[in-house]
Amino acid sequence: MSKTDDTKRNDLAAYRDTAQSIWVSIILAFVLRAFVVEAFVIPTGSMAPTLLGEHWSLTCPTCGYQFAFGGAREVVLAGSDPRLQQTPPVNSRCPNCRYPYPADAQRKYLDNGDRVLVLKYLYEFAEPQPWDVVVFKNPQDNRQNYIKRLIGLPGEIIEIVHGDVFVAKAPPLDQASTPISEMNLDWRIRRKPHRVQQEMWQVVFDNDYQPSATWAAAAQSPTWKPLGEWTTTNFEREFHYRGPDSGTLEFNAPAEAFRPEYGYNSDQLVLDDVVGDLRLACVFEPREKSSQVTLQMATMGFDFRAMVDASGKVSLSCVSQELPDGQWQVDGTIAPLGGQHSIELTYVDFLATLWIDGEAVLTSEGANSPPNPYEWIKRRLKESSIPTPKLSILAANGQCVVKHVQVCRDVFYTTHKLSFQSPSALDRYARAIDAAHSNDPARTRRLDENNPFFRPVQGSGWGNMGKPIWLRKYDRSRAELDEFFVLGDNSPQSLDSRGWVQASPTLRLYDANGDFLYQLGTVPRYNMIGRAFFVYWPAGFRIPGVPRLPLVPNVGKMRLIR
């Protein structure tokens, strides 16, 4: 046999091995997709800014803050490049300095949404946890996959009060005839784990992004005003305390800065709510061993103070007429400080915390706080409005530098526009169910308003204040019917559990007795697909000046979903 024949034989074997490898890879990919991991594209901005849907990447022309602003294909002008908008987005406003994006700005490329990996069938082996980002089949249309944040679990009663989620353990299903208002429930606030909270903070003002002097002077943008022994450098981005007399950095911001508005949204709602869950953060650089800095936050009728001394003394205190004893204080010690350290004071979900370098040093857990936050906030909302927060930074004793000052707010679950539906939606829903089950003799009852698991469609959606929702938990034989409650991080623009007014005919709508089974506003366990855990292809970018080049991932924004 010639050498040429041997070469051909070897080449054929190599081609065969390569083809087999490719086919094996394809088969494995399909197996992984079907049973382990699947990729999903975020189509809308309901989870923004945690996860972005289609959007414009904008840079504020006055402060330089970069932010995403939601877009959709239907707003792109006909006849232009299918991914280019002729004019910039309308009604976009910088979330940092509140500057309205100029109408004569340059053309902007419309970016795709984030692409995420989802662990399928995870919940076959582990129970879903509150605040998981989950993918599920949309109960209104099972042909669609939705992505939201899991809020309520089976066997719980959920009520949203002033943007916070309260939860109570539901009684057994055989007590379902008792109205929720007549139950003696132990309401607890649903606090977020720290890893989740870090992802959900929304910027109020980042002092590293200074607005133009003209815009700041117009009192449209927040600013930090130094009083006493403070001087500013680096274009007012750094504050130097000279001492020894007192010095105060006062945060001046319009009331609108604390309202639950989102820079991502195009049609902002007129919201009078004030977000009281806040984060005040800075970098503290003591120049003397006696240097001391205090972060002060007056919010929700409470005046919190977090003091950090370079010698290692720390304290967290609160003064308020709302407290049974009028005040409380907790003290502690840490290692002496030198160099630069991140300092944070947070008040979120009725818990105040002092953080140093990412570690919780002191909290108000067990302190003299409102004994029953659920009853307290409801009473407060009835008696008076929530005041606009006031924030400041105080220094004393020794010279120091404060920089990278940032104010953030928590996600606020609003009564959004999508939850306002006409009563006719109820009729449409009933007719749809009748049509889907017209040949089902077992279905003998129409929608029964006395059914504790059905609420008429009027006013705000279920789960909001005054309209708690009871999530049923079934026995093991019917565990696939367990009910979950989900919300979007971009609360005003999220069509989620609060606003669903119809059900897909493919749901299990009635039981064997013809009784109404599916509850509007819930996701049954059998509709759950899995948990989103990784942004593998963040909303991409294009090479400037070459818009038609294929999209490339923004590698720097690849991340785990918390």
C-alpha positions, 0 to 999 in steps of 0.5 A: 500500500502506498504512502498516499493511500495511508495518508488518505486513510488517516485523513478520512479517519480524522474527518470521521472522528471530527464529525463524531465529536461534533455530533456528540457535542450537539447531542450533549448541548441539546441534553444540557439545554433540555434538562440542566441549563438553558439560556434566556434573553431578557426582552423587557425592562421589568427587572431593570436595572438588575437585568436589562431588556432592550434599551439605550445606553445613555450618558448624561451630558451634564454629570456624565453618569451612565444609565440604561433607558428602556426601548422597544422595537415598536418605537424605532422609526420605520425606514431607518436602520432596524436597530437605530433610533433617529432621535433620542428617547423621549422623556428620559431623565438622568437618575443621578442628577435628574437632567432631562436627556436633550431632544437634539442629542445624537442617534443612539443604538438600541441594545439587546437585553441581557442573556442569562443562564437558567438552572432548569429543574433546580426546584425538583431538588431544592425548595425555592427561596425568597428573592430568587430570580426565577423563570416561569411560564406566564400564567396569562399566556403559557407560550411566554417565559417570564422572569421575575423575583420570587417574593411569596412562598406556598403557605404564606399570606403576602401584603405590600405596605409602603413598598415593603413586603410583609408576610404571615404564615397562613392557616391550614387550607381547611380554614380557608372560609375565614376572611384574612381580615379576621385572622390573628396573623403574625406579620413579619417583614420579608428582609432581603439577604445582603447579597440580594440587597446589594443588587437592588440598590437604586442610585439617588445621587453619586457625588463622583458624578457632579452636575454642571454648576448651572443645573445644580444651581437651579435646585434640580439636582442633589448636591452636598453643601459643606458647612463649618470646617469643611473644604472641597477639592477635585471639583467638589468630589472630595471633602477635607475636614480641618478641625477642630470645630464641628463640620457638617456636609448637608445633603440638599435634594429635591423631594422628587429625588426620593420618589420611587422613579426609575431612570429606565422608564419612559413614561414616569408615573406621578408618584407621591410616595417617599422611599424611606429605605436608604443607604448613605455610603462614603470612603473615610480617610482619617488623618489623625488618630482622633478623627471621627465621622458620623453618618446621619439619616433622618427617615421615616420619622427616625433620626439614625446616627452611625459614629466611627472613630479612628481609634476603634470606637463605633456606635449606632443610635436612634432618636424618635418620638415614634420609639417607646423609650424615645431613643436607643444606642448600641456601642462597639469596638473595632481595630483602629483605622488607618488608610481608607475605609468604606463606611455605610449607614443603611436603613432598610426593611426596618433594620438600621446597620453600620457597615465598615469595609463591607462587614456589618459592625452594628445593627438595630436588631433587638434595639428599641425599634417599633415593636410591630412594624406592620401595624406601625407603618399602617397607622403612620400612613393613615395619620400623616405623610412620610417626610422627605429624608434628610442626610448629612455627614459630620466630622469632629476632633481630627482632620480627615477626608471624605470622598466617593459619597453615594446615596441610594434607595431600595426597590419600592413596590409601587401600586403601578399603572398595570394593576389598574384594570376595569371591572370588565376585565373580570367579565373577559376572564370569566368568558374565557374560562367558560369558552375553554371549559364549555364541554366540561360538565364537571364545571358547575360554578362561575367565578365565585366572589365569596371564594377566598382565593379569588379577588375581583379586579378593581383598583390596585392589584392583589398583594397590595395594602388592604388586599393581601393574597393567600398562597396555598400549599397543597399536600404531597399528592398535589404539591405541583399546585403550590402557589408562588407570588412574583414581582419585578424589580422595576416595580412601576413598569412590571406586569407581575403578580399584582396585575394579572387579570387573565389565565391561560386555558392550559392552566389547571383552572378547576378541580374534579368538583368543578370548583375554581382552582387557579388563583389569579396573581400566582404562579403554580409550581408546575409553571416554574422553569428554574432559577436564573444564576448567571448573566453570560452575555450582558447587553452588548455594545458596538464599535463606535462608528461601525454599527453593523458589526456583530454584537459583542458581549460586554465582558466586564458586566458578566456576573452572577445573579444574586 
